[in-house]
């Protein structure tokens, strides 16, 4: 289906957590690059709607009421989607609720992974076997877009490369000046963000490990540790701060929304965390990242790889001799040495 001016409308669904949504940005960029005249809409969770609105590959954001909303809200979503008269829907994360809503919205082409019972609601399916975690999540997402494009006779010649998110230099300059003035940091200091919080979907380092890691970092020009915290994470950040006596650091509590948080993450000379949403924002910005993952098959460093360039990415996991989810088995002093050598000693 098309708009009154002939523009095709396509809906892309990624309505789960922040990190999952950020890993859809290469897929969205691929779709927009291949079909620049199409109007790309996304169905996202309420939490990620703010950052979805600044994605350069998205023309309109549709907020999902969520599985906990009542029948009236679900019917309202179906009506809203039906009224848009989409030519296609590409579902990167499929549930039966959303699949049924798309089918009832009479979207003629509905693309999704060929997994779970939800596959019955789609007429264009791609076998991916994501449970094997043989490829990065962002690649699985992008493969669904490529499956759709090939189905309409469009084979992209090139694929978009990082960064997938960027802010105007004047915004970043102003943000840095304000941030450094507020926290009494030299404006030209190297900023190393350490984000100890976690969304809870995967095991994380312990707070004492983050302290030891921060203490062990070395840099050629010196650096300031920025202990960052999102909503509900300030207590962990303060605990890390209390244990970092003698190490130059500040605590940054993000309270102004995801876009403002992203602008501060864009200042990072290095972003260190577990597998969590802010890490994947840093990846989309192509900032250097050092991340800590379990070896659990559904949560590996490969599966949840960040979307920055290879040169800007390091990952650490428990050794093969330890249980897959035993994050205490990670040698954070050795990790700090590797991180310093890659990102801070040049």
SEVOLO-365460 format. One line per 4 residues: number of its first residue (from 0); for each residue z, y negated, x negated of C-alpha. Coordinates in steps of 0.25 Angstrom, whole numbers, plus 5000, padded with zeros to 4 digits. Example, Ala and Ser with C-alpha at 12.3 -4.5 7.8 and 13.67 -1.06 7.14 Angstrom:
2
0 = 5031/5018/4951 ~ 5029/5004/4945
This chain:
346
0 = 5000/5000/5000 ~ 4998/4986/4996 ~ 5003/4972/4999 ~ 4995/4962/5007
4 = 4989/4957/4994 ~ 4985/4971/4990 ~ 4996/4973/4980 ~ 5001/4987/4979
8 = 5016/4990/4980 ~ 5023/5001/4973 ~ 5038/5005/4974 ~ 5045/5010/4962
12 = 5059/5017/4965 ~ 5070/5017/4955 ~ 5083/5015/4963 ~ 5094/5021/4954
16 = 5102/5016/4943 ~ 5099/5004/4934 ~ 5095/5012/4922 ~ 5086/5021/4930
20 = 5079/5009/4935 ~ 5077/5002/4922 ~ 5070/5015/4917 ~ 5060/5013/4928
24 = 5055/5000/4922 ~ 5044/5007/4913 ~ 5039/5013/4926 ~ 5039/5000/4933
28 = 5032/4993/4922 ~ 5021/5004/4921 ~ 5019/5003/4936 ~ 5017/4988/4935
32 = 5009/4988/4923 ~ 4999/4998/4929 ~ 4999/4991/4943 ~ 5001/4976/4940
36 = 4997/4972/4954 ~ 5006/4982/4961 ~ 5019/4977/4967 ~ 5030/4986/4961
40 = 5043/4987/4969 ~ 5055/4995/4965 ~ 5066/5001/4974 ~ 5079/5000/4966
44 = 5094/5001/4968 ~ 5101/4988/4971 ~ 5107/4988/4958 ~ 5094/4987/4950
48 = 5087/4978/4960 ~ 5090/4966/4951 ~ 5084/4971/4938 ~ 5073/4977/4946
52 = 5069/4963/4951 ~ 5066/4958/4936 ~ 5058/4970/4932 ~ 5044/4965/4929
56 = 5037/4977/4935 ~ 5044/4976/4949 ~ 5039/4967/4959 ~ 5049/4969/4970
60 = 5063/4976/4971 ~ 5067/4985/4983 ~ 5082/4988/4983 ~ 5086/5002/4987
64 = 5098/5002/4997 ~ 5102/5015/4990 ~ 5106/5029/4995 ~ 5119/5024/5000
68 = 5113/5014/5010 ~ 5112/5018/5025 ~ 5101/5022/5033 ~ 5097/5008/5037
72 = 5095/5004/5022 ~ 5087/5016/5019 ~ 5078/5013/5031 ~ 5077/4999/5027
76 = 5072/5003/5013 ~ 5061/5012/5020 ~ 5057/5000/5028 ~ 5056/4991/5017
80 = 5048/5001/5008 ~ 5039/5004/5020 ~ 5036/4989/5022 ~ 5032/4987/5007
84 = 5020/4997/5009 ~ 5021/5003/4995 ~ 5009/5010/4989 ~ 5018/5019/4981
88 = 5032/5022/4977 ~ 5036/5027/4964 ~ 5050/5033/4964 ~ 5056/5034/4950
92 = 5070/5040/4955 ~ 5068/5048/4968 ~ 5078/5051/4979 ~ 5076/5057/4992
96 = 5081/5044/4999 ~ 5071/5035/4992 ~ 5060/5045/4993 ~ 5062/5046/5008
100 = 5062/5031/5009 ~ 5049/5030/5001 ~ 5042/5041/5010 ~ 5047/5034/5023
104 = 5042/5021/5018 ~ 5028/5027/5018 ~ 5024/5024/5004 ~ 5011/5032/5001
108 = 5013/5035/4987 ~ 5027/5040/4983 ~ 5030/5044/4968 ~ 5042/5051/4963
112 = 5047/5062/4953 ~ 5045/5076/4959 ~ 5059/5079/4959 ~ 5071/5081/4969
116 = 5069/5082/4984 ~ 5065/5067/4985 ~ 5051/5072/4980 ~ 5047/5075/4994
120 = 5046/5061/4997 ~ 5035/5058/4987 ~ 5021/5061/4987 ~ 5018/5058/4972
124 = 5028/5066/4963 ~ 5029/5067/4948 ~ 5036/5079/4942 ~ 5046/5074/4931
128 = 5058/5083/4930 ~ 5067/5071/4926 ~ 5079/5081/4926 ~ 5074/5086/4912
132 = 5075/5072/4906 ~ 5063/5075/4897 ~ 5058/5060/4898 ~ 5064/5046/4899
136 = 5067/5042/4913 ~ 5058/5030/4912 ~ 5047/5039/4908 ~ 5049/5047/4921
140 = 5049/5034/4929 ~ 5036/5029/4922 ~ 5030/5043/4924 ~ 5031/5041/4939
144 = 5024/5028/4939 ~ 5013/5034/4930 ~ 5012/5045/4940 ~ 5009/5035/4951
148 = 5000/5027/4943 ~ 4991/5039/4939 ~ 4991/5043/4954 ~ 4984/5030/4957
152 = 4975/5032/4946 ~ 4982/5022/4936 ~ 4985/5027/4922 ~ 4992/5016/4914
156 = 4987/5014/4900 ~ 4999/5009/4894 ~ 5014/5009/4898 ~ 5024/4997/4898
160 = 5033/4996/4886 ~ 5047/4989/4884 ~ 5053/4980/4888 ~ 5052/4982/4903
164 = 5062/4971/4905 ~ 5062/4957/4898 ~ 5068/4943/4901 ~ 5062/4930/4897
168 = 5067/4925/4883 ~ 5073/4913/4889 ~ 5082/4921/4898 ~ 5086/4930/4887
172 = 5089/4918/4877 ~ 5097/4911/4888 ~ 5105/4924/4891 ~ 5108/4926/4876
176 = 5113/4912/4874 ~ 5122/4913/4887 ~ 5127/4927/4883 ~ 5130/4923/4869
180 = 5137/4910/4872 ~ 5145/4917/4883 ~ 5150/4928/4874 ~ 5151/4920/4861
184 = 5140/4928/4854 ~ 5131/4923/4843 ~ 5118/4920/4850 ~ 5110/4928/4840
188 = 5119/4940/4839 ~ 5114/4954/4841 ~ 5119/4959/4854 ~ 5122/4974/4856
192 = 5125/4977/4870 ~ 5134/4989/4872 ~ 5135/4994/4886 ~ 5146/5004/4888
196 = 5145/5005/4904 ~ 5137/5016/4911 ~ 5131/5018/4925 ~ 5137/5032/4924
200 = 5124/5040/4925 ~ 5126/5045/4911 ~ 5138/5047/4901 ~ 5140/5036/4892
204 = 5148/5033/4879 ~ 5162/5031/4880 ~ 5168/5017/4878 ~ 5174/5020/4865
208 = 5161/5025/4860 ~ 5154/5012/4864 ~ 5165/5005/4856 ~ 5163/5014/4844
212 = 5148/5012/4845 ~ 5149/4997/4846 ~ 5158/4996/4834 ~ 5149/5005/4826
216 = 5136/4996/4828 ~ 5131/4989/4815 ~ 5121/4977/4815 ~ 5114/4969/4804
220 = 5116/4956/4810 ~ 5129/4959/4818 ~ 5130/4960/4833 ~ 5138/4958/4846
224 = 5142/4969/4855 ~ 5139/4966/4870 ~ 5147/4976/4878 ~ 5140/4975/4891
228 = 5144/4979/4905 ~ 5138/4980/4919 ~ 5144/4980/4932 ~ 5156/4989/4932
232 = 5156/4991/4917 ~ 5165/4980/4912 ~ 5177/4988/4910 ~ 5170/4997/4900
236 = 5164/4985/4893 ~ 5178/4979/4891 ~ 5184/4992/4886 ~ 5173/4993/4875
240 = 5176/4978/4872 ~ 5191/4981/4871 ~ 5188/4992/4860 ~ 5178/4984/4852
244 = 5188/4975/4845 ~ 5182/4969/4832 ~ 5167/4971/4837 ~ 5160/4959/4841
248 = 5157/4961/4856 ~ 5157/4955/4870 ~ 5157/4961/4884 ~ 5146/4957/4893
252 = 5148/4960/4908 ~ 5135/4959/4916 ~ 5139/4953/4929 ~ 5126/4946/4933
256 = 5117/4957/4937 ~ 5107/4966/4930 ~ 5096/4956/4926 ~ 5107/4947/4919
260 = 5112/4960/4912 ~ 5098/4963/4908 ~ 5096/4949/4902 ~ 5109/4952/4894
264 = 5104/4966/4890 ~ 5091/4959/4885 ~ 5099/4952/4874 ~ 5104/4965/4868
268 = 5100/4968/4854 ~ 5105/4982/4857 ~ 5110/4989/4870 ~ 5119/5001/4869
272 = 5124/5009/4881 ~ 5124/5022/4888 ~ 5113/5026/4898 ~ 5115/5015/4908
276 = 5107/5004/4916 ~ 5109/4993/4906 ~ 5104/5001/4894 ~ 5091/5003/4902
280 = 5090/4988/4905 ~ 5091/4986/4889 ~ 5080/4997/4888 ~ 5071/4989/4898
284 = 5073/4977/4890 ~ 5069/4984/4877 ~ 5082/4981/4871 ~ 5087/4991/4860
288 = 5096/5001/4866 ~ 5106/5012/4861 ~ 5110/5021/4872 ~ 5119/5033/4874
292 = 5115/5045/4883 ~ 5120/5059/4886 ~ 5112/5071/4883 ~ 5113/5076/4898
296 = 5098/5079/4902 ~ 5098/5069/4913 ~ 5104/5058/4905 ~ 5098/5059/4891
300 = 5093/5048/4882 ~ 5079/5052/4884 ~ 5079/5052/4899 ~ 5086/5039/4900
304 = 5079/5032/4888 ~ 5079/5017/4888 ~ 5065/5010/4890 ~ 5066/5001/4878
308 = 5057/5004/4866 ~ 5060/5016/4857 ~ 5064/5007/4846 ~ 5074/5001/4855
312 = 5081/5013/4859 ~ 5092/5022/4854 ~ 5099/5034/4861 ~ 5111/5042/4859
316 = 5117/5055/4865 ~ 5127/5066/4863 ~ 5123/5075/4852 ~ 5118/5089/4855
320 = 5131/5095/4851 ~ 5139/5088/4862 ~ 5138/5089/4877 ~ 5127/5081/4883
324 = 5136/5071/4889 ~ 5146/5070/4879 ~ 5144/5055/4875 ~ 5156/5056/4866
328 = 5148/5064/4856 ~ 5139/5053/4853 ~ 5142/5047/4839 ~ 5142/5032/4843
332 = 5145/5028/4828 ~ 5132/5035/4824 ~ 5125/5029/4836 ~ 5129/5015/4832
336 = 5124/5018/4818 ~ 5110/5022/4824 ~ 5110/5010/4834 ~ 5114/5000/4823
340 = 5103/5005/4814 ~ 5092/5005/4825 ~ 5096/4991/4831 ~ 5106/4983/4824
344 = 5104/4985/4809 ~ 5091/4978/4807
